[in-house]
Amino acid sequence: MNLGTALLALAFLALTSSTLILSRAYLADDEHYLGYTTPLVGIGATLLVSALVQLTYQFVVTDYSNAYVWQNTADYLPILYRITGVYAANKGSVLLWATIVAIVALVAIAARGVPDRHTRLVYALTTGVVAYFTAMLLSDSPFAPARGEFPNAPPGFVPASGQGLNALLVDPYMAIHPPVMFTAYALLTMPFAIGAAHFVSVLRGDGGLFAAWQGTLTRWLRLGWLFLTGAVALGGFWSYTVLGWGGIWAWDPVETAILIPWLFLTGTLHAVTNYRPGKRYTILAPAMTATVFALAIYTTTIVRSGVFRSVHSFADGGIGIAFLLLMAVTAVLGVGLPLGYWAWKNDDAGLTDGKLLTRSNLLHLAVLLFGLLTFVSLWGLSFPVLRNAITGLEVAVEPRYYNLWSYPLVLSVLLLLGFYMDFDVEGRRRSLVGLGVFAAATLLATFIAPSATWQLSSPRPTDAFVYRIIGSASVLSALPPVAYVILAMLKRGLVRIPAAVTRNAKLKELGIMLIHVAAALLVLSLPFMYLFGGQASVMAATGQGNIDSSAQQVPGSEYSIRVLNNTTNEFPRDPDLSDYALTAEQVTARGDTLNGSVQTLYGNVTAVRNGPQATVAQLDGSPIWVGLVDRNGTNVSLQPGQSIAARGQLLWEFVPQTDAVLLTGPQTIGPAADPPESVEPTRVIARGAAVAVYEDGDLLTSGVVGQREYVRQGGLQVRDVLIDRGLVSDTYVIAGVSDGTASITIKRVPMMTLLRVSLVLLLLGMGLVFIFDPRHGLAQRTSAAHSQSTADTEAAD
């Protein structure tokens, strides 16, 4: 057993032991052995962190004795992208996920302790999730030896080079996006455990625990929302810069999979805000809390089912029975228990004091709308899988399905939000008038489409009636609800912020205002970005002798373009021999494990033997020789004292009185100081055109556009785009370069600056609420803990 697997095994033992102790303590209401719980969780977390560090180290030093490392990295990659390889596929992703959940569990148990029976159940579920992840890693270890990938290889075989990282992951956004996403999912483990434990407790007749945990729960949910929002944004910007879409969203299955828990988490935060023990949301709030994590597991499982053909599917290794079982368990605990209790009890309060129009009921309606929005995306993601399972046919859900069903729900959410905030300040009568005005304006704007471009979608004759109605709606209908939200939020902020007594309360109110204004601006930017983004294309010569120095007009646009030169580069460029070639000493050390493999060797010629069919040259006085065959018609000669580099098949005990001979030819051998191109490893061929883009005769931007071809990864191509980030819109240039010509497309992408600002405001607003909420904020929690610590110290004195 290697070190990494041993660390996982010990972590599994520690975490399983803590889970069993906590479960026993809950079921028997017995505190025996409970003192071991925190140390065991700490040991488990430390071991998982150590395992992750060990795997990361193997990636950094490119230890190809590990199969997972061999599959997901290569020596030529910079350190950042070697580290990215750690979570490039399922095994590393699960290890990262498990490690973060273990840290979350340790922080939670260390901060709160295990003061009562209910707490034991919460932590038993949390550590149980980590133990299960660790068991998954033991059954399919990221530390499995590479020899398992080569059944005929001799013992001790180690590949000489790695397969490389998926080209789509070689981007700074994707170096950050997965850790942020898995941190968000890990943070949702605690709310899941609290919600599930609440229903287990009430079904056993022990009373609920949700009220006692509401403050802690709110902080976990808000922090999870922050990270999940960041993950969605980073993924969108990665798509924008790498895939050449000219936008950040295309309803790709993996994009949709992360949006689903985000939508439901947003609704859950509103439900928890509306929760009142014994009065309101006594079932719905804890049920939604438990369901968010179950949705994250479900969507993760679905997109790894192999049904989808997604550009994001770089981590698709099959779901396996382990993920299916985890999905089933989380669905039973997070969805089944709450539904069963609701069907049995059915006492969740809905209306307040028999009145229809109350702040509580408006929040109730908001939660319902977020639930419907979640269902639209969930059904679109699930339908292809269900259809494939039942009929064996692969189907795809078009983006227009998501757009057409989500759009009216989003407008309804905006109108409701504006009304709620106005109602909070103006009262019932005046807020109803405002709602009527903006709802009427929305309805009227739906039918005002200056051209077909303004329609949400182009209706088809074969479309269902509802698709034709919604698809023909004008995007002008988004303006009144967005304006309503912004005006209502500003009005509320001008009243509530000055009225707040403490600094923390003022900052919380500012955060609430920023979140909702940013959400409205985000909704405004997305449809206009896609519907009003124009593009035009032109063919241009890129050959060195054919470049026209004058600017070429792009037909149908105000742009002109000038090709300055063409570029073709191979990477790595002038690599050091030691980075990709072996010395005779290294070959001897690795022995016959290299037999039959294609290798590159270098060294000094110390002896030469000429024969009728070949010339063999000894390297560095060792038993390793280079055999030059097929010399006819070439002027290649080998002399003692030469320093050479050669590439070919390495055969062990092929010639008497030698250990190994590298069979090479005249095209694959040359001086070590200047090896032939056939010897140097070419992994990436970058073809591009340096261009200058003009708008109405004025220089707008310049740079290189083209594509990179990853020759050792099936010829996968990744676009190099040129983006000029303007205040009103981005100018987005993409090109396909080949055979002395470039097909250049220039896109205008409006509203991108507004979208970026909206995302920053969303994160800033929730950050303020998370830290400064006077009731459940982190600052309040820290202050209370400090006061308690001071009081304890004074009491001890």
Helices and strands as residue ranges (DSSP letters): H 3-28, G 34-36, H 37-60, H 67-72, H 79-84, G 85-87, H 90-112, H 117-139, G 146-149, G 167-169, H 172-187, H 189-203, H 214-242, H 253-274, H 284-303, G 313-315, H 320-331, I 332-336, H 337-345, H 359-391, H 399-426, H 428-446, G 452-454, H 465-471, G 475-478, H 479-499, H 503-531, E 535-541, E 552-553, E 559-571, H 577-580, H 584-590, G 591-594, E 598-610, E 614-619, E 624-629, E 643-652, E 660-664, G 666-668, E 669-671, E 684-695, E 698-710, E 716-720, E 722-725, E 729-738, E 741-750, H 752-772, H 778-796
